[in-house]
């Protein structure tokens, strides 16, 4: 699994970007599925690295910061809808 982590993470990111673009063009219903698949792929790599904290400490800190920023942005967006 370790040698495929980068490919899984990049494909997850690609699916999220495709989902966001599709949701902007065709609506939320169509873009939700690729975005959800991308988030699941990213979650797999996130959990794998989390259980091996010492080996991936730097990447884990980056992922946690990205996750906190995303939660903050989504919360602000929900409050000012």
N, C-alpha and C positions, 0 to 999 in steps of 0.2 A: 504494500500500500504506500510505503514511504516514497517510492520513486514515481508514483502517479499523483501525488498531492498537488503539485503545481498545475498539472493538466486539469485535474478536477476543479481546482479553484478558478482557473482561467475560464473553463467552460461554464462554470456557475456565473461568473461575472458577465460573460458574453450573453447567457440566457437572460440575466437581469436587464442588461442594456436592450436586448431585443424586446423584452416584455414592456419596458418603459416606452420605447419608441412605438410599439404596436398599440399600447393603450392611448398614446397621444394621437395616433392616426385613426385607429378604428374603434376606440372605446375601451373601457376598463375590462369588460367581459372577455375580450379577445387577448389582451395583453397580460391578464392575470396569470394564465397558465405557464407561459415561459418564465415569467418573473418568479412564480412559486417554485418551479423546477430549479431555477438558478439559486434561489435561497436555500433549498434543500441540499443542493450540492455544496454550497458554501458552508452550511451547517455541518455536513459530514467532515469537511476538513477542519472546521473550527473545533469540533468535539475531539477529533483525533489528536490535534495539537494540544488541546486542553488537558488531555490525559497524559501527555508527555511534556509537562510544563518546563522542565529543566532543559530539554533539547530545543524547544521552540519558544523560549521566554520572550524574545524580542518581537516575534510575529504575534504572539498572544497579546502583548500589550498594545500593539497596533490595532489588532482586531477588536479589542475591548474599546479602544478610543473611537474607532469607526462606528461601532455599535452604539455607543453612548451619544455620539453626534447625530446619528440617524434617528435615535429615539427622541432626542431633543427637537430636531427639525420636525418630525412627525407630530409631536405634542404641540409645538407652536402652530403648525398648520391646522391641527384640529381645533385649537382654541380660537383662532381667527378665521374661521370658515365663513 
